[in-house]
Amino acid sequence: MSLRSPLGRVRGLGSAKEGVGHWIAQRVSAVGLIVLGFWFVTAIISNVGGDYATFTRWLSNPGNATMMILTIGVSFWHMALGLQVVIEDYVHGGARAPSLIAVKLVSFALAAFGILSVLKVAFGG
């Protein structure tokens, strides 16, 4: 028998007071990807049938290069957030931390590679 009240027994249990920021980031990146996805599909359709020179001229426009960089960055950020949730839910034991680190590093490396590729094409490097 305990002398603690029902409120005292459950105090400290329940919400971990974290995770809301991650949830909001996933939703914001998803909405951003909807907008960027429409732009990307429109951009691809407008460049169908063009050659490399036409594409590089199109990508050298600062607005198009910026939108492409945003698409790449938000896509890999959203991917990393989603994979983090999957790993946290389904990977247990000692493989969790290395998996989370690998996802973050691979996502960052692929995003950096994509962004640098856009910059190289845009600036004619």
Backbone torsions as a table, in degrees:
resi	resn	phi	psi	omega
1	MET	NA	135.6	-177.9
2	SER	-111.2	146.5	177.6
3	LEU	-92.8	2.4	-179.7
4	ARG	-79.7	147.0	177.9
5	SER	-75.0	162.9	177.0
6	PRO	-57.5	-38.4	177.7
7	LEU	-65.2	-39.7	179.6
8	GLY	-65.6	-32.8	179.9
9	ARG	-70.4	-31.8	-176.9
10	VAL	-98.7	-9.0	179.9
11	ARG	-61.2	134.0	-178.2
12	GLY	92.6	-13.3	176.7
13	LEU	-100.8	152.6	178.4
14	GLY	116.7	-137.5	-174.1
15	SER	-58.0	136.6	178.8
16	ALA	-83.6	-0.9	179.3
17	LYS	63.0	27.0	175.2
18	GLU	-149.4	164.7	-179.8
19	GLY	106.7	-21.6	179.4
20	VAL	-66.6	-40.4	178.5
21	GLY	-61.3	-40.5	178.2
22	HIS	-65.2	-42.8	179.5
23	TRP	-62.5	-44.3	179.2
24	ILE	-64.6	-41.7	179.6
25	ALA	-61.0	-39.6	177.5
26	GLN	-63.6	-42.7	-178.7
27	ARG	-69.0	-41.6	179.2
28	VAL	-64.2	-43.6	179.4
29	SER	-67.4	-32.8	177.4
30	ALA	-66.3	-43.9	177.9
31	VAL	-64.4	-42.4	176.9
32	GLY	-60.1	-39.1	179.4
33	LEU	-68.9	-29.3	175.8
34	ILE	-63.4	-49.1	179.4
35	VAL	-63.4	-48.5	-179.5
36	LEU	-66.3	-32.3	177.9
37	GLY	-64.2	-42.2	175.9
38	PHE	-61.9	-43.2	178.0
39	TRP	-62.0	-45.1	-176.5
40	PHE	-62.5	-45.3	179.4
41	VAL	-62.7	-43.7	177.5
42	THR	-61.4	-41.2	180.0
43	ALA	-65.1	-41.7	179.4
44	ILE	-65.4	-43.9	179.8
45	ILE	-62.7	-38.8	-179.3
46	SER	-69.8	-19.5	-179.8
47	ASN	-102.3	4.9	178.6
48	VAL	-64.1	132.7	178.3
49	GLY	88.1	-7.1	179.0
50	GLY	-83.9	158.6	177.6
51	ASP	-93.9	-177.2	-176.8
52	TYR	-62.2	-40.3	-179.7
53	ALA	-63.1	-39.4	177.5
54	THR	-65.0	-41.9	-180.0
55	PHE	-66.4	-43.8	179.6
56	THR	-64.9	-36.5	176.2
57	ARG	-64.8	-41.2	177.6
58	TRP	-64.2	-43.5	-177.4
59	LEU	-74.5	-19.8	178.5
60	SER	-75.3	-10.4	172.4
61	ASN	-66.9	125.6	-176.7
62	PRO	-57.4	-35.0	178.6
63	GLY	-65.8	-44.8	179.1
64	ASN	-66.5	-41.4	178.9
65	ALA	-63.8	-41.3	179.1
66	THR	-63.8	-45.2	179.5
67	MET	-63.9	-38.6	178.8
68	MET	-65.8	-42.1	178.4
69	ILE	-64.3	-42.1	176.5
70	LEU	-61.9	-41.3	179.2
71	THR	-61.1	-45.4	179.7
72	ILE	-64.5	-48.8	-177.5
73	GLY	-61.9	-47.8	-178.9
74	VAL	-67.8	-36.0	179.1
75	SER	-62.2	-47.2	-178.7
76	PHE	-72.8	-30.4	175.7
77	TRP	-65.9	-46.2	178.6
78	HIS	-62.6	-40.3	178.3
79	MET	-61.5	-44.9	-179.5
80	ALA	-63.7	-40.8	178.4
81	LEU	-63.2	-43.3	179.9
82	GLY	-66.3	-43.8	178.9
83	LEU	-66.8	-32.1	176.9
84	GLN	-61.7	-43.3	179.0
85	VAL	-63.7	-43.7	179.8
86	VAL	-61.6	-45.0	-179.5
87	ILE	-65.0	-43.9	-179.8
88	GLU	-63.2	-31.9	-179.1
89	ASP	-82.4	-34.9	-168.8
90	TYR	-118.4	-11.0	178.5
91	VAL	-104.7	127.0	-177.3
92	HIS	-123.6	160.1	175.9
93	GLY	83.2	-150.0	-174.4
94	GLY	-74.4	-8.9	-178.2
95	ALA	-87.3	-9.9	-175.3
96	ARG	-66.3	-54.3	-176.5
97	ALA	-61.6	-47.8	177.8
98	PRO	-62.0	-34.1	178.4
99	SER	-66.4	-43.2	178.4
100	LEU	-63.7	-41.5	178.3
101	ILE	-64.7	-43.1	-179.9
102	ALA	-62.7	-41.8	179.2
103	VAL	-61.7	-45.8	-179.5
104	LYS	-63.1	-45.8	-178.2
105	LEU	-66.3	-44.1	-179.4
106	VAL	-66.1	-41.1	178.5
107	SER	-62.4	-45.3	179.3
108	PHE	-63.8	-43.3	-178.8
109	ALA	-64.2	-43.7	-179.9
110	LEU	-67.6	-39.2	177.0
111	ALA	-64.3	-43.9	179.0
112	ALA	-62.5	-42.5	178.5
113	PHE	-61.4	-45.2	179.6
114	GLY	-64.2	-44.3	-179.3
115	ILE	-65.8	-44.0	177.6
116	LEU	-64.4	-34.1	176.2
117	SER	-65.3	-41.8	177.1
118	VAL	-62.6	-44.3	-179.9
119	LEU	-62.6	-40.4	179.2
120	LYS	-62.8	-45.8	179.6
121	VAL	-67.7	-41.6	-177.2
122	ALA	-65.0	-37.9	-178.4
123	PHE	-95.9	3.4	175.3
124	GLY	71.5	29.9	-175.8
125	GLY	-80.0	NA	NA
